[in-house]
């Protein structure tokens, strides 16, 4: 079987064609092992003669690093896609080969027979399939996964029968033409355009236009399989390119251009004939270009080589992110779905026109409206709109309109001096809708040069030179643009996050407020309990005092209002007592003299020692007695009233017995009664004052009485002459003297 694969020189025989990558290269199978000391290395081959090593003969020194990717140990199963350069030999030119590897690992303790080379706790190996075309990789991926899993399930790596039979089945299918790639039924298996459009939206068209400009594109992602499939999905948007990748493995390959010729016939009913006549595929990989779905760090020297002008490569190593300005003009990060254009000239050229944006927004909306999380590769309606084939046909129509418009643009430029050369059914220059700056940059690329040299100059007669969404900016475009920008800003997610944060803050504030109120309520309850305990203790102490007879304090407390009530009377009695003692002293000094004493003694007794009020009252009473004696006769005569007249000392005693505030004992009509009232009120007014000198306001009734009495006294004095006053004074002195002797 090995003799049918390679000839005597170890080269694969067969011829390749520019428009069909047809060859008889038989797929090869190899095993790459990770050695604990030497690192990854090729362990065995299937499909070659025994003792031969294609990796050594064809200088595939990087094959082990491409098969065992960085970070593959973190996953149970991982896949890697890469390209290999098969050098030219005497029987065949140099060409590109494509490899796919499936990496798995197993615990070393589970092996039935553990070789002495195994020193680590896990064993990691990769099964690799090398073919001449990536069209059948979708089918190969599923079969390779099953075979690798079954081989590891044996737990015995020395038994390789399953791998040998797998390679033989691939060789038989190749000989029957099942892996030739002529049929399109499975060439896009595993390449999800829906996922690409769903995640990158309008930037999907930006990436396609960047591919046509042939710049340095670097893809980065932590998942190797997704990283490689995104690149294959992108280049598959160019019709027919997957079948013509024979020059993508190295920058020195250029066999496609050498064998390319201009088509001379066209069958419009045949899609492949139409695409070939239009100059598709646009060959973006040729001289100075490179395609490496997975590129290890050991291949960076090829990327930095002066002969490498453009490439599309992918890496899972984050070290390239730190040197993105050196190794890329545009960086596509698949972990966060961002596109970073580091070249300023490229950034301005990739600005989408209004028609471009309208067109890609339409496709994006169709994909999003039919998106199914359970099965992203199919629309949830199971219809044609939004499907993989729908997307590919839309991009195919776009590219045909693009190249037709550029051909008409060139026609206008060549016949600018001839107004009759303009076509009436074509308005203006349709290439403007694709972006004037982008068209100017595209005409400088190698793939434009190759396409323009091998196509008819009147392609616009075959396909209408008009953008699929031609026209100026409309209100629908503005609304769609605003809606898309809102989605790009992730406002819904931001609002949801803000709502969640606000809810958490409100809940925290509610908890804090509840704790504060709970603490306040607890403090109030503690205060109430303390007051209740103090009241109970006071009540218990009072009860205990009552039981022991100690009620004096309660009586004292109860008698406080009474004491306050009687305090004024006590002070008045004390004051009257002082006046009584003063009167006794005055009597001892001079009042005991005979009635013929001098006027000076009597006068001093009436007005000395602050007793002016008392002296005035005595004189008033003596004047009245004298008047009564003159009218009725001497005292005790039959004309006098029957009631006896009290003496001065008896009057004092009567006042003292009456106490403060009592009513007068005599009538107001008599002079004695007037004297009592005057003395009584003056004494009460004096007794009503506090010890500290403050006095209660005088009663208006008493004040009025005193005023009336003084007026009466004044009138009486005014009515008497001086002689009468003198006579009355003598009579008073005599009476005072008589009272003193008695």
C-alpha positions in Angstrom: 0.0 0.0 0.0 2.9 2.3 0.7 4.3 1.8 -2.8 1.1 3.1 -4.3 1.4 6.4 -2.4 5.0 7.5 -3.2 7.3 6.9 -6.1 10.9 6.0 -5.8 12.0 9.5 -4.9 9.4 9.7 -2.1 7.3 12.3 -4.0 3.6 12.3 -4.6 2.8 12.0 -8.3 0.1 13.9 -10.1 -0.5 17.2 -11.7 -2.4 20.2 -10.4 -4.4 22.8 -12.4 -4.9 26.5 -11.7 -8.7 26.3 -11.4 -8.8 22.8 -9.8 -6.5 21.6 -7.1 -6.7 18.1 -8.4 -3.9 15.6 -7.6 -3.4 12.0 -6.6 -1.7 12.7 -3.3 -2.7 10.0 -0.9 -3.5 11.2 2.6 -0.9 10.4 5.3 -1.4 9.6 9.0 1.2 10.3 11.7 1.4 10.3 15.5 3.0 13.1 17.4 4.1 12.5 21.0 5.1 14.9 23.7 8.4 13.7 25.2 9.2 14.9 28.7 12.8 15.8 27.7 12.8 16.4 24.0 9.4 18.1 23.7 6.9 17.3 20.8 8.3 14.9 18.2 6.9 12.7 15.4 6.6 9.1 16.7 5.3 7.1 13.7 4.0 7.4 10.1 1.3 5.5 8.3 1.0 5.4 4.4 4.8 5.5 3.7 7.4 2.9 3.2 8.9 1.5 6.4 11.9 3.5 7.6 11.0 6.7 5.7 10.2 9.9 7.5 8.5 12.6 5.3 9.1 15.1 8.1 12.8 14.8 7.6 12.8 14.5 3.8 10.5 17.5 3.3 11.9 19.6 6.1 8.8 19.6 8.3 10.6 20.4 11.4 7.7 22.5 12.7 5.2 19.7 12.2 5.2 18.6 15.9 4.7 22.1 17.2 1.8 22.6 14.7 0.2 19.3 15.8 0.5 19.9 19.5 -0.7 23.4 20.1 0.0 25.8 23.0 -2.5 25.1 25.7 -3.8 21.8 24.3 -3.2 20.2 27.7 -6.0 22.3 29.2 -8.7 20.6 27.0 -9.8 17.0 26.8 -9.8 17.2 23.0 -8.5 19.9 20.7 -8.0 20.2 16.9 -5.4 22.1 15.0 -5.3 23.1 11.3 -2.1 24.1 9.6 -0.3 24.2 6.2 2.9 22.4 5.1 5.1 23.2 2.2 6.1 20.2 0.1 9.3 21.2 -1.8 9.7 20.7 -5.5 11.1 17.5 -6.8 12.0 16.1 -10.2 8.5 14.8 -10.7 6.3 17.6 -9.3 6.5 21.2 -8.4 6.4 22.5 -4.9 2.9 22.8 -3.5 1.0 23.2 -0.3 -0.3 20.5 1.9 -2.8 20.8 4.7 -2.8 19.1 8.1 -5.4 18.5 10.7 -4.5 17.0 14.1 -6.6 15.7 17.0 -4.9 16.0 20.5 -6.0 14.0 23.5 -4.4 13.0 26.8 -4.8 10.2 29.3 -3.7 9.5 32.9 -0.5 7.5 32.9 -1.8 5.3 35.7 -4.6 4.0 33.4 -2.2 2.5 30.8 -2.1 -1.2 30.7 1.6 -1.2 29.9 3.5 1.9 31.0 6.7 2.4 28.9 9.8 3.5 30.8 9.8 6.8 28.8 6.6 7.9 30.5 7.8 9.9 33.5 4.9 12.3 33.8 1.4 11.8 35.3 -0.3 12.2 31.9 0.4 11.1 28.3 -0.4 13.5 25.5 -0.5 12.5 21.9 -1.9 13.9 18.6 -3.1 11.9 15.6 -2.4 13.9 12.3 -3.9 13.6 8.9 -2.1 15.3 6.0 -4.0 15.9 2.7 -3.6 18.0 -0.4 -6.9 20.1 0.0 -8.8 21.5 3.0 -12.2 20.9 1.3 -12.8 17.6 3.0 -11.6 18.7 6.4 -15.2 18.9 7.8 -15.7 15.2 7.2 -12.1 14.3 8.2 -12.5 16.1 11.5 -15.4 13.9 12.6 -13.7 10.7 11.5 -10.4 11.7 13.1 -12.1 12.4 16.4 -13.7 8.9 16.5 -10.5 7.1 15.6 -8.3 9.0 18.2 -10.8 8.5 20.9 -11.0 4.7 20.2 -7.2 4.5 20.1 -6.9 6.1 23.5 -9.7 3.9 24.9 -7.5 0.9 24.3 -5.0 2.2 26.9 -2.3 0.5 24.9 -0.5 2.8 22.4 1.6 0.1 20.9 -1.5 -1.4 19.3 -1.8 0.9 16.2 -4.0 -1.3 14.0 -6.9 1.1 14.2 -4.6 3.9 12.8 -3.3 1.8 10.0 -6.8 0.8 8.9 -7.9 4.4 9.1 -5.1 5.5 6.7 -6.0 2.7 4.3 -9.6 3.8 4.1 -8.6 7.4 3.3 -6.3 6.2 0.5 -9.1 4.1 -1.0 -11.5 7.0 -0.9 -8.9 9.2 -2.6 -8.4 6.7 -5.4 -12.2 6.6 -6.0 -12.3 10.4 -6.1 -14.4 10.8 -3.0 -11.8 13.2 -1.5 -10.9 15.0 -4.7 -13.1 18.0 -3.8 -15.0 18.1 -7.1 -18.2 18.0 -5.2 -19.4 20.9 -3.1 -21.6 18.9 -0.8 -19.2 18.7 2.1 -16.5 21.2 1.4 -17.9 23.8 3.9 -18.7 21.3 6.7 -17.6 22.8 10.0 -17.2 26.4 8.6 -20.0 28.4 10.2 -20.6 31.6 8.4 -23.6 32.3 10.6 -21.4 32.4 13.6 -18.9 34.7 11.9 -21.7 37.1 10.9 -23.5 36.9 14.2 -20.4 37.7 16.2 -18.7 40.3 14.0 -21.8 41.7 12.2 -20.8 44.6 9.8 -17.1 44.0 10.5 -17.4 40.7 8.5 -17.4 42.8 5.3 -14.5 44.8 6.7 -12.5 41.6 7.2 -13.3 40.4 3.6 -12.2 43.7 2.1 -9.1 43.5 4.2 -8.3 40.1 2.7 -8.6 41.5 -0.8 -6.2 44.3 0.1 -3.6 41.7 1.1 -2.3 43.0 4.4 -0.9 41.3 7.4 -3.9 39.8 9.3 -3.4 38.2 12.7 -6.1 36.1 14.4 -5.8 35.4 18.1 -7.9 33.0 20.2 -7.5 30.6 23.2 -9.4 27.8 21.4 -7.4 26.6 18.5 -10.2 24.9 16.6 -12.4 27.9 16.6 -9.4 30.1 15.7 -8.7 28.0 12.6 -12.3 27.6 11.5 -12.9 31.4 11.6 -10.1 31.8 9.1 -11.3 29.1 6.8 -14.8 30.6 7.0 -13.5 34.0 6.0 -11.6 32.9 2.9 -14.5 30.6 1.9 -16.5 33.8 1.2 -14.4 34.2 -2.0 -16.0 31.7 -4.4 -13.7 28.9 -5.5 -10.7 29.9 -3.3 -10.7 26.8 -1.1 -10.1 24.7 -4.3 -7.1 26.9 -5.2 -4.9 27.1 -2.2 -1.9 25.4 -3.6 0.3 28.5 -3.1 -0.6 29.4 0.4 2.0 27.4 2.4 5.0 29.5 1.6 5.7 33.0 0.2 7.8 31.6 -2.6 5.0 29.6 -4.2 3.4 31.0 -7.4 2.2 28.1 -9.5 -1.4 29.4 -9.8 -0.3 32.6 -11.7 2.0 30.6 -14.0 -0.8 28.3 -15.2 -3.6 30.9 -15.3 -5.0 32.0 -18.6 -7.9 34.1 -19.8 -11.2 32.1 -20.3 -12.4 32.1 -23.9 -15.9 30.7 -23.5 -18.9 31.2 -21.2 -21.9 29.2 -20.3 -24.2 31.4 -18.4 -26.3 28.4 -17.2 -23.2 26.9 -15.6 -22.3 28.7 -12.3 -18.7 27.5 -12.3 -18.2 28.7 -15.9 -19.6 32.1 -15.0 -17.4 32.5 -12.0 -14.3 31.5 -14.0 -15.2 34.0 -16.7 -15.6 36.8 -14.1 -12.1 36.0 -12.9 -13.0 34.3 -9.6 -11.5 33.3 -7.3 -9.5 36.4 -6.5 -6.2 34.8 -5.6 -5.0 36.5 -2.4 -2.3 33.9 -1.8 0.6 33.9 -4.2 4.0 35.3 -4.4 4.9 36.8 -1.0 1.8 35.6 0.7 1.2 33.0 3.5 -1.7 31.3 5.0 -1.3 29.6 8.4 -4.5 28.8 10.3 -2.3 27.8 13.3 1.1 29.3 13.4 3.4 28.4 16.3 6.0 30.8 17.7 8.7 28.9 16.0 7.4 30.2 12.7 7.6 33.9 13.6 10.8 34.3 11.6 8.9 33.5 8.4 6.4 36.2 9.3 9.1 38.7 9.9 11.0 37.8 6.7 11.4 40.5 4.1 9.8 38.4 1.4 6.6 37.9 3.3 4.4 40.8 2.3 1.0 39.6 3.4 -0.5 36.7 5.3 -3.5 35.4 7.3 -2.3 33.5 10.3 -3.6 32.5 13.7 -2.0 32.0 17.1 -3.1 30.9 20.6 0.0 32.5 22.3 -0.7 35.8 24.0 2.9 36.9 23.4 1.9 38.0 19.9 -0.6 40.5 21.5 2.3 42.4 23.0 3.9 42.6 19.6 0.9 43.2 17.4 2.3 46.4 15.9 5.2 44.4 14.5 3.4 41.3 13.3 0.1 42.6 12.1 -1.7 45.4 10.3 -5.0 44.2 11.7 -5.6 42.1 14.8 -8.8 40.0 15.2 -9.3 38.9 18.8 -11.7 36.0 18.9 -11.9 35.9 22.7 -13.6 39.3 22.9 -14.7 39.6 19.2 -12.9 42.8 18.5 -11.1 44.1 15.4 -8.1 46.4 16.0 -6.6 48.0 12.9 -3.1 49.2 13.6 -2.3 50.6 10.2 -3.7 54.1 9.6 -3.8 53.8 5.9 -5.7 50.5 6.1 -8.1 52.0 8.6 -9.2 54.8 6.2 -9.5 52.4 3.3 -11.7 50.0 5.2 -14.4 52.6 6.0 -17.6 51.2 4.7 -19.8 53.2 2.4 -23.5 53.8 3.0 -24.4 51.1 0.5 -21.9 48.6 2.0 -23.3 49.2 5.5 -26.9 48.9 4.3 -26.0 45.6 2.6 -24.2 44.0 5.5 -26.8 45.2 8.0 -29.4 43.4 6.0 -27.5 40.1 6.2 -26.8 40.6 9.8 -30.5 41.1 10.6 -31.4 38.0 8.7 -28.9 35.9 10.7 -29.9 37.4 14.0 -33.6 37.0 13.4 -33.1 33.3 12.7 -30.5 32.7 15.3 -30.7 29.4 17.3 -28.5 29.0 20.3 -29.0 25.3 20.4 -27.9 24.9 16.7 -26.1 28.0 15.5 -25.3 26.5 12.1 -29.0 26.4 11.0 -31.8 29.0 11.1 -34.5 28.3 13.7 -37.0 28.6 10.8 -35.3 25.8 8.9 -35.7 28.0 5.8 -33.3 29.4 3.2 -33.1 33.0 4.5 -30.3 33.4 7.0 -28.8 30.0 6.2 -25.2 29.3 5.2 -26.0 29.0 1.5 -28.0 32.2 1.7 -24.9 34.1 3.1 -22.5 32.6 0.5 -24.8 33.6 -2.4 -25.1 37.1 -1.0 -21.4 37.5 -0.9 -21.0 36.0 -4.3 -23.4 38.5 -5.7 -21.6 41.3 -3.9 -18.2 40.3 -5.4 -19.5 40.0 -8.9 -21.1 43.4 -8.7 -17.8 44.7 -7.3 -15.6 43.5 -10.1 -18.2 44.5 -12.7 -18.3 48.0 -11.3 -14.5 48.3 -11.2 -14.4 47.2 -14.8 -16.9 49.9 -15.7 -14.9 52.4 -13.7 -11.8 51.5 -15.8 -13.9 51.8 -18.9 -15.0 55.3 -17.9 -11.4 56.3 -17.2 -10.2 55.0 -20.6 -13.0 56.8 -22.5 -13.2 60.0 -20.4 -12.7 62.1 -23.6 -15.5 60.3 -25.5 -19.0 61.3 -24.1 -20.6 58.8 -26.5 -19.0 55.9 -24.8 -21.1 56.4 -21.7 -23.9 53.8 -21.2 -27.4 55.3 -20.8 -28.7 52.6 -18.4 -25.8 53.1 -16.0 -25.9 56.2 -13.9 -22.6 57.7 -12.9 -19.7 55.6 -11.5 -21.1 52.6 -9.6 -17.7 51.9 -8.0 -18.3 54.8 -5.7 -20.8 52.8 -3.7 -18.0 50.3 -2.8 -15.8 53.0 -1.4 -13.6 55.2 -3.6 -10.6 54.9 -1.3 -10.9 51.2 -1.0 -11.0 50.8 -4.8 -7.9 52.9 -5.2 -6.1 50.7 -2.7 -7.3 47.5 -4.3 -6.0 48.3 -7.7 -2.5 48.4 -6.2 -2.6 44.7 -5.0 -1.3 41.6 -6.7 -4.6 39.9 -6.8 -6.1 42.8 -8.7 -3.3 42.8 -11.1 -3.7 39.1 -11.7 -7.5 39.4 -12.1 -7.4 42.4 -14.4 -4.9 40.8 -16.7 -6.9 37.6 -17.1 -10.4 38.9 -17.5 -12.4 40.6 -20.3 -12.6 44.4 -20.1 -16.4 44.4 -20.7 -17.5 42.2 -17.8 -20.1 44.8 -17.0 -22.0 43.5 -20.0 -22.4 40.1 -18.3 -23.2 41.3 -14.7 -24.8 44.7 -14.1 -22.3 47.1 -12.6 -24.4 48.2 -9.6 -24.1 47.7 -5.9 -26.7 45.3 -4.5 -27.9 48.1 -2.1 -27.0 51.2 -4.2 -28.4 54.5 -3.3 -27.9 57.5 -1.0 -28.3 57.6 2.7 -32.0 57.2 3.8 -33.9 57.5 7.0 -33.9 53.7 7.2 -30.2 53.7 7.1 -30.0 56.2 9.9 -32.5 54.2 12.0 -30.6 50.9 11.3 -27.3 52.6 12.1 -28.6 53.9 15.5 -30.0 50.6 16.4 -26.8 48.8 15.5 -24.8 51.3 17.5 -27.0 50.8 20.5 -26.4 47.1 20.2 -22.7 47.6 19.9 -22.7 49.7 23.1 -24.5 46.8 24.9 -26.8 49.3 26.5 -29.3 46.6 27.4 -26.6 44.7 29.3 -25.3 47.9 30.9 -28.9 48.8 32.1 -29.4 45.3 33.3 -26.1 45.4 35.2 -27.0 48.9 36.6 -30.4 47.6 37.6 -28.8 44.7 39.4 -26.3 47.0 41.2 -29.1 49.4 42.2 -31.2 46.5 43.5 -28.3 45.3 45.6 -27.7 48.8 47.0 -31.3 49.3 47.8 -31.4 46.0 49.6 -28.3 46.9 51.5 -29.8 50.2 52.5 -33.0 48.6 53.5 -31.1 46.2 55.7 -29.1 49.0 57.3 -32.3 51.1 57.9 -34.0 48.0 59.4 -31.1 47.4 61.7 -31.0 51.0 62.8 -34.8 51.0 63.6 -34.4 47.7 65.3 -31.6 49.0 67.5 -33.6 52.2 68.3 -36.7 50.1 69.2 -34.5 47.9 71.4 -33.1 51.0 73.1 -36.6 52.4 73.7 -37.7 49.0 75.1 -34.7 48.9 77.4 -35.4 52.5 78.6 -39.0 51.6 79.3 -38.0 48.5 81.1 -35.5 50.5 83.2 -38.2 53.0 84.1 -40.7 50.2 85.0 -38.1 48.6 87.2 -37.4 51.9 89.0 -41.1 52.5 89.5 -41.5 48.9 90.9 -38.5 49.5 93.2 -39.9 52.8 94.4 -43.3 51.2 95.0 -41.7 48.3 96.8 -39.7 50.7 99.0 -42.8 52.7 99.8 -44.6 49.5 100.8 -41.7 48.5 102.9 -41.7 51.9 104.6 -45.4 51.7 105.3 -44.9 48.3 106.9 -42.1 49.6 109.2 -44.1 52.7 110.1 -41.9 55.2 108.3 -44.7 57.4 106.9 -43.2 60.7 108.0 -41.8 61.4 104.6 -45.2 60.8 103.0 -46.8 63.1 105.6 -44.2 65.7 105.0 -44.8 65.5 101.3 -48.6 65.7 101.8 -48.3 68.7 104.2 -46.2 70.8 101.8 -49.2 72.5 100.2 -50.6 73.3 103.6 -47.3 74.7 104.8 -47.2 76.9 101.7 -50.7 78.0 102.4 -50.1 78.9 106.1 -46.6 80.5 105.6 -48.1 83.9 104.9 -50.2 83.8 108.0 -47.3 82.7 110.2 -45.1 85.5 108.9 -48.0 88.0 109.5 -48.4 86.7 113.1 -44.7 86.9 113.8 -44.7 90.5 112.5 -47.7 91.4 114.7 -45.9 89.9 117.6 -42.9 92.2 117.0 -45.2 95.1 117.0 -46.7 94.0 120.3 -43.3 93.8 121.9 -42.5 97.3 120.5 -45.8 98.7 121.9 -45.0 97.2 125.3 -41.5 98.8 125.2 -43.0 102.2 124.3 -45.6 101.9 127.0 -42.8 101.2 129.6 -40.9 104.2 128.4 -43.6 106.8 128.3 -47.1 105.7 128.0 -47.4 105.1 131.8 -47.0 108.8 132.6 -50.0 110.8 133.8 -52.4 112.3 131.5 -50.7 115.7 132.1 -47.5 114.6 130.4 -45.8 116.7 127.8 -46.9 116.6 124.2 -43.4 115.6 123.2 -43.7 112.3 124.9 -47.1 111.5 123.4 -45.9 112.7 120.1 -42.9 110.5 120.2 -45.0 107.6 121.1 -47.3 108.2 118.2 -44.6 108.7 115.5 -41.3 107.4 116.7 -39.8 104.1 115.7 -41.5 103.9 112.4 -45.0 103.8 113.9 -46.4 106.8 112.1 -49.4 104.8 110.9 -50.1 103.8 114.5 -49.8 107.4 115.9 -52.1 108.7 113.2 -54.7 106.1 114.0 -54.5 107.0 117.7 -54.9 110.7 117.0 -57.8 110.0 114.7 -59.5 107.9 117.3 -58.8 110.5 120.1 -60.2 113.3 117.9 -63.3 111.3 117.3 -63.6 110.6 121.1 -63.3 114.2 121.9 -65.9 115.1 119.4 -68.2 112.5 120.9 -67.6 113.9 124.4 -68.5 117.4 123.3 -71.6 116.1 121.6 -72.8 113.6 124.1 -71.0 114.6 127.2 -68.1 113.1 129.3 -67.4 109.5 129.1 -69.9 107.4 130.9 -72.5 110.1 130.8 -76.1 109.3 130.0 -75.8 110.7 126.5 -73.0 108.4 125.4 -73.6 105.1 123.5 -74.1 102.1 125.7 -71.2 100.1 124.2 -68.0 100.6 126.0 -65.1 102.1 124.2 -62.0 99.7 124.4 -58.7 101.0 125.5 -55.6 101.2 123.3 -54.1 98.0 124.8 -57.4 96.1 124.3 -57.4 97.3 120.7 -53.9 95.8 120.2 -55.0 92.6 121.7 -58.1 92.5 119.6 -56.0 93.0 116.4 -53.6 90.3 117.5 -56.4 87.9 118.1 -58.1 88.7 114.8 -55.1 87.6 112.8 -54.3 88.5 109.2 -57.1 88.8 106.8 -59.9 88.7 109.4 -62.8 91.1 109.2 -63.0 94.1 111.6 -64.8 93.6 114.9 -66.5 97.0 114.8 -68.6 99.0 112.5 -67.0 101.3 109.9 -69.1 104.2 111.2 -67.3 104.5 114.5 -63.9 106.0 114.9 -62.6 102.9 116.6 -63.6 100.8 113.7 -61.7 103.2 111.4 -58.7 102.8 113.5 -59.0 99.0 113.5 -59.4 98.9 109.8 -56.4 101.2 109.2 -54.1 99.3 111.5 -55.3 95.9 110.3 -54.8 96.6 106.7 -51.3 98.1 107.2 -50.3 95.2 109.3 -51.5 92.7 106.7 -49.8 94.6 103.9 -46.6 94.4 105.8 -47.1 90.8 106.8 -47.9 89.8 103.2 -44.3 90.6 102.1 -41.7 87.8 102.0 -38.6 87.6 104.0 -36.5 88.6 101.1 -38.1 92.0 100.7 -40.5 91.1 97.9 -44.2 91.8 98.6 -47.4 90.6 97.1 -49.3 93.2 95.1 -51.8 95.2 97.2 -55.4 94.3 96.9 -57.3 96.8 94.9 -60.2 96.6 97.4 -57.9 97.5 100.3 -56.2 100.2 98.4 -59.5 101.8 97.7 -60.6 101.6 101.3 -57.4 103.2 102.5 -57.8 106.0 100.0 -61.4 106.7 101.0 -60.4 106.8 104.7 -57.5 109.1 104.1 -59.9 111.4 102.2 -62.3 111.4 105.1 -59.5 112.2 107.5 -58.3 115.1 105.3 -61.8 116.5 105.0 -62.3 116.4 108.8 -59.0 118.1 109.4 -59.8 120.7 106.8 -63.2 121.5 108.5 -61.6 122.2 111.9 -59.8 125.3 112.7 -56.5 125.5 114.4 -58.2 125.9 117.8 -60.2 122.8 117.3 -57.1 120.9 116.3 -55.3 122.0 119.4 -58.3 121.1 121.6 -58.6 117.8 120.1 -54.9 117.1 120.5 -55.1 118.0 124.2 -58.1 115.7 124.6 -56.2 112.9 123.0 -53.2 113.4 125.2 -55.4 113.4 128.3 -57.1 110.2 127.2 -53.8 108.5 126.5 -52.5 109.5 129.9 -55.7 108.2 131.5 -55.4 104.9 129.7 -51.8 104.6 130.7 -52.6 105.1 134.4 -55.3 102.6 134.3 
